[in-house]
Amino acid sequence: MAVCNVSLQVVPRGTDDIYATVDKVIEYIIASGVKYVVGPMETTMEGELPQLLEIVEKAQEICVEAGADRIISVVKIDYSPKGVTMDEKIAKYR
């Protein structure tokens, strides 16, 4: 499968500390070994789509385990059969 980009924003409701919960999700993304960029509103990951969607699913579980009673998630997928990388999209800005 081709490399793609998936951006994930989670907004957990009902936790004592939203930022601490989001930090747990980011820690999981880092531990997964995929290439990622943390932004102020979302984290973008690069890899094969099935693996990235598993990370999205696990992010929901992490929020629930942290006490969230509801999670609003925004997921953006940039997929091309030829593959697409973060570098090709943002290299000119670096």
N, CA and C atoms as a LAMMPS dump frame, in Angstrom:
ITEM: TIMESTEP
0
ITEM: NUMBER OF ATOMS
282
ITEM: BOX BOUNDS ff ff ff
-5.0000000000000000e+02 5.0000000000000000e+02
-5.0000000000000000e+02 5.0000000000000000e+02
-5.0000000000000000e+02 5.0000000000000000e+02
ITEM: ATOMS id mol type element x y z
1 1 1 N 0.843 -1.184 0
2 1 2 C 0 0 0
3 1 3 C 0.881 1.237 0
4 2 1 N 0.408 2.289 -0.603
5 2 2 C 1.154 3.538 -0.718
6 2 3 C 1.177 4.297 0.605
7 3 1 N 2.235 5.061 0.788
8 3 2 C 2.351 5.932 1.947
9 3 3 C 1.347 7.077 1.804
10 4 1 N 0.688 7.412 2.898
11 4 2 C -0.272 8.511 2.881
12 4 3 C -0.09 9.343 4.141
13 5 1 N -0.869 10.399 4.246
14 5 2 C -0.87 11.262 5.428
15 5 3 C -2.241 11.206 6.078
16 6 1 N -2.246 11.119 7.396
17 6 2 C -3.479 11.196 8.167
18 6 3 C -3.251 12.215 9.272
19 7 1 N -4.121 13.212 9.339
20 7 2 C -4.077 14.187 10.422
21 7 3 C -5.182 13.862 11.413
22 8 1 N -4.853 13.965 12.695
23 8 2 C -5.8 13.62 13.754
24 8 3 C -5.856 14.734 14.785
25 9 1 N -7.064 15.155 15.075
26 9 2 C -7.321 16.075 16.176
27 9 3 C -8.324 15.385 17.089
28 10 1 N -7.987 15.264 18.369
29 10 2 C -8.935 14.713 19.332
30 10 3 C -9.28 15.783 20.358
31 11 1 N -10.568 15.849 20.681
32 11 2 C -11.055 16.764 21.708
33 11 3 C -11.851 15.914 22.703
34 12 1 N -11.176 15.453 23.767
35 12 2 C -11.859 14.607 24.752
36 12 3 C -12.716 15.452 25.689
37 13 1 N -13.925 14.987 25.941
38 13 2 C -14.827 15.688 26.863
39 13 3 C -14.946 14.875 28.144
40 14 1 N -14.95 15.551 29.253
41 14 2 C -15.169 14.87 30.524
42 14 3 C -13.904 14.486 31.261
43 15 1 N -12.735 14.804 30.723
44 15 2 C -11.493 14.513 31.434
45 15 3 C -11.136 15.701 32.317
46 16 1 N -10.349 15.436 33.341
47 16 2 C -9.922 16.509 34.241
48 16 3 C -8.98 17.484 33.539
49 17 1 N -8.177 16.964 32.609
50 17 2 C -7.178 17.793 31.937
51 17 3 C -7.115 17.381 30.473
52 18 1 N -7.733 18.175 29.623
53 18 2 C -7.763 17.853 28.184
54 18 3 C -6.361 17.727 27.627
55 19 1 N -5.466 18.664 27.999
56 19 2 C -4.114 18.658 27.449
57 19 3 C -3.348 17.408 27.857
58 20 1 N -3.517 16.953 29.075
59 20 2 C -2.833 15.735 29.521
60 20 3 C -3.323 14.525 28.725
61 21 1 N -4.602 14.508 28.411
62 21 2 C -5.16 13.412 27.62
63 21 3 C -4.63 13.456 26.195
64 22 1 N -4.607 14.636 25.606
65 22 2 C -4.052 14.778 24.254
66 22 3 C -2.572 14.387 24.262
67 23 1 N -1.852 14.75 25.306
68 23 2 C -0.439 14.352 25.412
69 23 3 C -0.289 12.837 25.399
70 24 1 N -1.201 12.124 26.038
71 24 2 C -1.143 10.649 26.029
72 24 3 C -1.33 10.11 24.614
73 25 1 N -2.221 10.724 23.861
74 25 2 C -2.425 10.31 22.473
75 25 3 C -1.154 10.566 21.661
76 26 1 N -0.553 11.736 21.85
77 26 2 C 0.681 12.051 21.117
78 26 3 C 1.806 11.1 21.514
79 27 1 N 1.9 10.762 22.789
80 27 2 C 2.908 9.796 23.238
81 27 3 C 2.717 8.455 22.534
82 28 1 N 1.473 8.049 22.356
83 28 2 C 1.194 6.8 21.653
84 28 3 C 1.629 6.895 20.184
85 29 1 N 1.332 8.02 19.557
86 29 2 C 1.736 8.21 18.158
87 29 3 C 3.262 8.129 18.05
88 30 1 N 3.961 8.787 18.946
89 30 2 C 5.426 8.746 18.937
90 30 3 C 5.911 7.308 19.097
91 31 1 N 5.336 6.586 20.056
92 31 2 C 5.752 5.204 20.321
93 31 3 C 5.444 4.267 19.158
94 32 1 N 4.487 4.635 18.315
95 32 2 C 4.114 3.762 17.193
96 32 3 C 5.221 3.668 16.145
97 33 1 N 6.097 4.67 16.122
98 33 2 C 7.197 4.651 15.176
99 33 3 C 6.904 5.281 13.823
100 34 1 N 5.691 5.779 13.62
101 34 2 C 5.391 6.424 12.338
102 34 3 C 6.004 7.823 12.323
103 35 1 N 6.228 8.326 11.147
104 35 2 C 6.679 9.706 11.006
105 35 3 C 5.501 10.603 11.364
106 36 1 N 5.763 11.683 12.1
107 36 2 C 4.675 12.55 12.546
108 36 3 C 5.168 13.983 12.693
109 37 1 N 4.223 14.91 12.677
110 37 2 C 4.474 16.32 12.98
111 37 3 C 3.339 16.774 13.885
112 38 1 N 3.694 17.265 15.069
113 38 2 C 2.703 17.8 15.996
114 38 3 C 2.492 19.271 15.662
115 39 1 N 1.242 19.644 15.443
116 39 2 C 0.892 21.031 15.191
117 39 3 C 0.039 21.567 16.324
118 40 1 N -0.297 22.834 16.278
119 40 2 C -1.069 23.423 17.362
120 40 3 C -2.517 22.935 17.431
121 41 1 N -3.038 22.395 16.329
122 41 2 C -4.436 21.973 16.299
123 41 3 C -4.615 20.484 15.991
124 42 1 N -3.564 19.829 15.469
125 42 2 C -3.665 18.429 15.082
126 42 3 C -2.273 17.85 14.917
127 43 1 N -2.21 16.546 14.874
128 43 2 C -0.958 15.852 14.602
129 43 3 C -1.113 15.132 13.269
130 44 1 N -0.135 15.319 12.383
131 44 2 C -0.158 14.663 11.085
132 44 3 C 0.837 13.52 11.104
133 45 1 N 0.388 12.373 10.601
134 45 2 C 1.204 11.164 10.565
135 45 3 C 1.411 10.726 9.126
136 46 1 N 2.484 9.985 8.903
137 46 2 C 2.782 9.469 7.573
138 46 3 C 3.047 7.972 7.682
139 47 1 N 2.429 7.214 6.798
140 47 2 C 2.619 5.772 6.805
141 47 3 C 1.575 5.113 5.935
142 48 1 N 1.417 3.819 6.125
143 48 2 C 0.402 3.091 5.374
144 48 3 C -0.949 3.261 6.063
145 49 1 N -1.981 3.417 5.255
146 49 2 C -3.304 3.754 5.768
147 49 3 C -3.815 2.809 6.855
148 50 1 N -3.72 1.494 6.701
149 50 2 C -4.244 0.626 7.772
150 50 3 C -3.588 0.89 9.135
151 51 1 N -2.284 1.081 9.146
152 51 2 C -1.594 1.347 10.405
153 51 3 C -2.036 2.68 11.005
154 52 1 N -2.184 3.695 10.16
155 52 2 C -2.586 5.002 10.674
156 52 3 C -4.015 4.987 11.196
157 53 1 N -4.887 4.235 10.547
158 53 2 C -6.264 4.128 11.038
159 53 3 C -6.329 3.363 12.357
160 54 1 N -5.432 2.404 12.551
161 54 2 C -5.347 1.722 13.849
162 54 3 C -4.954 2.715 14.94
163 55 1 N -4.045 3.617 14.623
164 55 2 C -3.635 4.642 15.584
165 55 3 C -4.819 5.546 15.922
166 56 1 N -5.6 5.925 14.916
167 56 2 C -6.791 6.749 15.145
168 56 3 C -7.757 6.027 16.082
169 57 1 N -7.964 4.744 15.837
170 57 2 C -8.866 3.968 16.694
171 57 3 C -8.337 3.89 18.129
172 58 1 N -7.055 3.621 18.279
173 58 2 C -6.457 3.521 19.614
174 58 3 C -6.521 4.863 20.339
175 59 1 N -6.426 5.966 19.587
176 59 2 C -6.508 7.294 20.206
177 59 3 C -7.834 7.467 20.928
178 60 1 N -8.903 6.931 20.351
179 60 2 C -10.211 7.021 21.003
180 60 3 C -10.193 6.259 22.324
181 61 1 N -9.603 5.068 22.307
182 61 2 C -9.517 4.238 23.51
183 61 3 C -8.687 4.928 24.586
184 62 1 N -7.588 5.557 24.186
185 62 2 C -6.731 6.268 25.145
186 62 3 C -7.528 7.371 25.836
187 63 1 N -8.32 8.089 25.085
188 63 2 C -9.137 9.158 25.67
189 63 3 C -10.151 8.6 26.663
190 64 1 N -10.795 7.501 26.313
191 64 2 C -11.765 6.873 27.223
192 64 3 C -11.067 6.401 28.497
193 65 1 N -9.898 5.765 28.333
194 65 2 C -9.139 5.297 29.497
195 65 3 C -8.736 6.453 30.408
196 66 1 N -8.596 7.653 29.833
197 66 2 C -8.235 8.837 30.615
198 66 3 C -9.455 9.498 31.249
199 67 1 N -10.641 8.932 31.012
200 67 2 C -11.842 9.448 31.659
201 67 3 C -12.812 10.183 30.76
202 68 1 N -12.509 10.283 29.468
203 68 2 C -13.421 10.993 28.565
204 68 3 C -14.732 10.228 28.426
205 69 1 N -15.833 10.965 28.45
206 69 2 C -17.123 10.324 28.221
207 69 3 C -17.594 10.535 26.779
208 70 1 N -16.828 11.355 26.056
209 70 2 C -17.118 11.585 24.64
210 70 3 C -15.87 12.186 24.009
211 71 1 N -15.597 11.817 22.76
212 71 2 C -14.435 12.337 22.055
213 71 3 C -14.878 12.838 20.689
214 72 1 N -14.57 14.081 20.416
215 72 2 C -14.781 14.621 19.079
216 72 3 C -13.439 14.49 18.366
217 73 1 N -13.417 13.803 17.241
218 73 2 C -12.185 13.628 16.476
219 73 3 C -12.381 14.131 15.059
220 74 1 N -11.363 14.825 14.585
221 74 2 C -11.336 15.268 13.204
222 74 3 C -10.181 14.513 12.538
223 75 1 N -10.497 13.791 11.477
224 75 2 C -9.504 12.992 10.77
225 75 3 C -9.475 13.445 9.317
226 76 1 N -8.273 13.756 8.832
227 76 2 C -8.092 14.118 7.428
228 76 3 C -7.136 13.101 6.82
229 77 1 N -7.477 12.615 5.642
230 77 2 C -6.653 11.626 4.957
231 77 3 C -6.264 12.184 3.595
232 78 1 N -4.96 12.18 3.325
233 78 2 C -4.452 12.541 2.004
234 78 3 C -3.83 11.272 1.43
235 79 1 N -4.52 10.667 0.485
236 79 2 C -4.108 9.386 -0.071
237 79 3 C -3.986 9.476 -1.583
238 80 1 N -2.937 8.897 -2.11
239 80 2 C -2.747 8.76 -3.549
240 80 3 C -2.165 7.377 -3.805
241 81 1 N -2.627 6.675 -4.824
242 81 2 C -2.05 5.362 -5.128
243 81 3 C -0.538 5.433 -5.374
244 82 1 N -0.055 6.605 -5.767
245 82 2 C 1.387 6.783 -5.999
246 82 3 C 2.132 7.104 -4.705
247 83 1 N 1.392 7.403 -3.65
248 83 2 C 1.999 7.794 -2.379
249 83 3 C 2.08 9.302 -2.254
250 84 1 N 2.083 9.764 -1.031
251 84 2 C 2.189 11.193 -0.752
252 84 3 C 2.906 11.349 0.588
253 85 1 N 3.862 12.273 0.634
254 85 2 C 4.626 12.466 1.864
255 85 3 C 4.43 13.878 2.398
256 86 1 N 4.683 14.019 3.692
257 86 2 C 4.623 15.346 4.299
258 86 3 C 5.707 16.233 3.714
259 87 1 N 6.893 15.667 3.499
260 87 2 C 8.013 16.461 2.997
261 87 3 C 7.715 17.098 1.652
262 88 1 N 7.081 16.353 0.759
263 88 2 C 6.809 16.928 -0.561
264 88 3 C 5.83 18.097 -0.471
265 89 1 N 5.013 18.105 0.578
266 89 2 C 4.033 19.179 0.72
267 89 3 C 4.58 20.401 1.443
268 90 1 N 5.542 20.2 2.36
269 90 2 C 5.99 21.333 3.17
270 90 3 C 7.47 21.65 3.043
271 91 1 N 8.228 20.935 2.247
272 91 2 C 9.68 21.142 2.147
273 91 3 C 10.019 22.583 1.779
274 92 1 N 9.255 23.201 0.918
275 92 2 C 9.579 24.568 0.502
276 92 3 C 9.44 25.575 1.635
277 93 1 N 8.77 25.188 2.722
278 93 2 C 8.607 26.081 3.863
279 93 3 C 9.633 25.841 4.964
280 94 1 N 10.478 24.866 4.778
281 94 2 C 11.477 24.501 5.796
282 94 3 C 12.846 25.03 5.443
